[in-house]
Each structure stands twice: as structure tokens, then as C-alpha cells.
Amino acid sequence: NAWDMALDLCLKQLPSVLRQTDSGVREPVYEPSSFFADQLTAFSVWLGENSLLTTTLEREHLKQPEQLPIVLQVLLSQSHRQRALDLLARFLDIGTWAVHLALSVGIFPYVLRLLQATSDDLRPYLVFIWAKILAVDRACQIDIIREKGHEYFISTLTDARSSNGVRALAAFNLTCLVDNYTRGQDELLSVMPRVLDILNTPTTFLYETSALFLWCTLFLGQAWRLNGNACEKAVLIRAPDTLQTLLATHDSPEVRAACAYALGTYLSSSASDNELSERRTEQSKEVATVLVRSLNDGSPLVRQEVLVALHHFLILFAQTPTSGTNVASNPNRAGNLLNKTVFYKVTEAIQTVASSDPSHEMVQLTEAVLTRSLETLNTTFFQWCCSRFRESNTIVRDLGSGIAQQCGALYSEDEHDCFARSGRYWRNHCIRTNPSRLADFQHMRETMFNSRVSNAIPLVLRLHPYEDYLAVANSNGNLNFYEFDGTPCSKATLKVIELLPNNNHKSTE
């Protein structure tokens, strides 16, 4: 095999080296072995043949690359380290199968040791590799915290010289370290002000910037989840105020949903404490007031997170030793904890959503909030965000709807919805990867549609990438959806199919 051949080539040079040494040559002529470089090349060829497989079944039936254990050994060589990390990152990007395989051959101690490295060139590779590992195996939290590996991610996140994409990966890694791990929350408590500085930095709407804001926000949500000390610190540094501003103004619906999620974990942590400071009590009321306004957000993903966050507020309001089964029927039990006016405002807003929201999932969720208000109600939004790192990043999946999770049981779609979603995913994938669909496109040289909108000015127009729909955001805060009948040569072919209130920033997509 390759190892035996490399050993034979090295031993073949030994007699010549010994003769030169005996003759007094200080530095004998020796040809370094190309074994490790050849193994990296072979591994690169294997990746080129297998990294573009698109289905989970294809990935799970891949043959294990023989070069993988040797690639891990190459990580110890400074001359080949960067190339080895690049190939290892590409390998882990294949998916969960690759991560489990790398862990089984002993990748963990190698990459943990590399967190002590100071080279800036290695940062993009290391944070990506650790993102893939932590997305699959949270048990690594203990060793990383014990070995102070989190300091590497902190320095990467706060380094303005790094790209926003690399900093977003570092923020994801820090989020994983505080996820359901009390010691990690305590160790990273000092990071909260730095994360808040990032969120307070004015930015433009870019994908990498949105990803950075997303994971910084989720870090805060997980850092103070069920942690009273972190919640008190959050109030001192005014973290909820920053999240409230982002919830109302940020362009990305995922970032707004993350803000609602983080505010929800803040309220749920307050509900779990026996005694709240006066400052936290007032902060909780302010958070609830802002969340009520966001129930009119144009994104159902955001509205679901807002609704669940308000559910935690209702539990906080009704927290008494003898609490009943329905919060709406027990408003007088609040005592000195919260003002009844805020409670009634929240309850009324939720009832309005139940009767007017166009999303069937939202209506079901509001019914659960109003009828089973004291039961635990969570969402799968955080798990959904983390799941992206368990799959290959070569295929961009469609934005999900963030279905709620009730009483610890995952929402499961019925068979029809499952096949429908799979069909839409495959259709959208074909549209993205089939440039021939653009061959029949022609520039519009004539008026295709003319419509007068009273008392409103169209601000943003967006064509749906896969359906024959046009979305128009008006100055009066509404979203109009038009359907195109598919006949390009006809006049007045658009008709209004939906009108939604949109309490977002005008440029929200």
C-alpha cells in the first residue's frame, strides 16, 4: 500500500545518507518524502468525485476515504496544515455522515489543540470545522470550555478584520457552547456586551451581515436561557432594548424571528425565577408591549416566534402557587408582579390574531396559547437554524415556516404536506440549476399591467422566484399580492389575491 511504499523509499536513501555521514558531510543530501503531499492530493481527488452528491442516501453510502486518518496526522505539520484544514473542511461539508466519520477516527484532539494557534490564516477553516462538529455533537462543549477553546472563538468574533461570514461562524460556535450548558453560560457571560456592540453597529442588508446578526442574537437568547444572573446582566447592559429595536427595524425576517426568540427566552427565564427585581419586572412589561406590535409582522416565521414569546409573558403574569389552567380567566392573580393593563393588551392582541391571521398555523398556535396557557410552549426555530450546519452548504434550502413545538413534542406534518414540500423543494432546485429556463425570457417593451392604488404609494415590488406572484409593499403599511395568469401578451392580467398588514420596515423582503 501507499504507506509501505513511502517507507521503502525512505529506507532506500538510508545507505547513501550513512555513507555521506561517514565521509564527514555535515548535511547529507536527502530527498524529503512526498507521502503526505501525495495523500492530500488523493484526498482532494476523492472530494472532487464525491462532494457534490445531493441526496442523503448517496452520502450515507459513500466509501470511507482511506486518506482521512493520514490527513489528521498532517494537521501536526505546519507546512501542510492549511491545505489539510481546507480539505478537512470540504469533507465535513458533505454532511452529518462525514462529521461522524471524522469523529470516529479521532479528529477531536487535533482540532482542539489547533485552537491554541495564532495564525489568522487558519481562522476561517477552524471556525467552519468546529461549526460542523458542534452542530452534530454538543458533548464537545465540556472539553472546549475546560481547555479555554472558547477564547479563540471570542477573539474571532470581535476581530473586525475578519469577514462577517467568519465572525458569524464564530458566533454560532459560541451559541452552541452556551446551549443548555450552565458552565458555558457562566464562562461566556462577559461576552454579552461585546455581542451587543456588534448588534448596535449600523449595517446594510447583506447575507453575511444578516447571518452575523442572527447568531449574535441567538447567542444572547441561549446565554440567558434559564439563567438568572445572565438575565440581570442583560438588563444592566440594556440588551432587551437592542433586540426590541432590531425586531422592529431589521430587514431580515430570520433576524427578527431570532430577536423574538431571544426575548421569549428572556421572559421564560423570568418566569422560572421565584423573585424578580423591579428593573426586570419593568423590562418584561416593555418587552411585551413591543412584541404586541410585532404581531402584525409580514413574515409568519416572525409572528410565530412573537406569539410564543408572548405566551411566556402570560405565564410570567399568572405565576402563582395555585395557578389554574387558563391564564385568560385568572388575571387578578398577578398581584404586584405585572400591571393588568399590559396583560389585557396582550390577551386582546392574541385573540385578534386568532380571528384575522391568514396563516392557519398561527391560528392553531393562538388557540393553544389561549386554551392551554400554562403548558410549556416552545418552537423549533433554534433547532431549525442549527440544522443548516448538519447538511451540505452546497444546496441552499428554502426558508421554512418555523412550526411551533408544544409540550415537548415536535410538530409533525401530515403525509400530504410532507410530499408537497418535497415536491416544491425539488422544483425550486431544478429552477435554480437549470439556466435553460432563461432562454425564452424577453425584455418587457410594453405595459403589462396598470393599476391605480388609492391612498397608498407602492414602495417595494418583488416577483416571486418560483410562483407567478407579485408582492407590493405600500406606504400605508400593507402588502398586496397579485397573481399573474401566465399569458404575457394579455392586458390587465394581475388580480389581487391577498391583502396583509405589514408592520415592518418598508424594505423588508
Order of alpha helices (4+ residues) and beta strands (2+ residues): alpha-alpha-alpha-alpha-alpha-alpha-alpha-alpha-alpha-alpha-alpha-alpha-alpha-alpha-alpha-alpha-alpha-alpha-alpha-alpha-alpha-alpha-beta-alpha-beta-alpha-beta-beta-beta-beta
